[in-house]
Amino acid sequence: MTQIDLIGKRKKLEQRKNRVRQLDALLKIQERKQRTRHLIELGGLVSKAKLENWNTNALLGGLLSLKEKEHDPTQMNTWSHKGGVAFSGGNSQMSKSK
């Protein structure tokens, strides 16, 4: 193999490495945007539940209490039902508290 062939192969290898770096950077950007969107959606849920005026310690404490009960399937089903009713605009506890 000549030196020119090796230089050409090296150049192609560098181009491939650069392309992988570009794709990796794009993937990180997409992941960051997806995470940001998810966090915004979570903030929307706090707003929909009319909890945006809670102090942050109380809100976090309430969420931690929910986390402790996540393994109770009956409780999860109850919460899922209430959430579904709230999203559909039906008569839920949230709409009654207006």
C-alpha positions, 0 to 999 in steps of 0.5 A: 500500500502506498503512502498516498493510499494510506493518506486517503484512507486516513482522510476518510477515517477522519471524515467518518469520525467527524460525522459520528461526532456530528450525529452524537451532538445532534442526538444530545440536542434532541435528547435535551429538547425532549427532556425540556418538553417533558419538564414543561409538560410536568409544569403544565400538570402542576398548573392544571391541578391548580398547584402553582401557588403552593410553596415549593417545599409543600409541592415537593413534599406532596409529590414525595408523598405520591411517590411513596404510594406509587406501588399501590395499584389501587391508588394508581388506578384511582389517580389514573381515573381522576386524571382522565376525568380531569383531562376530558373536562368532566366533573372532577374534584378540580373543576368542582373547586373553582 
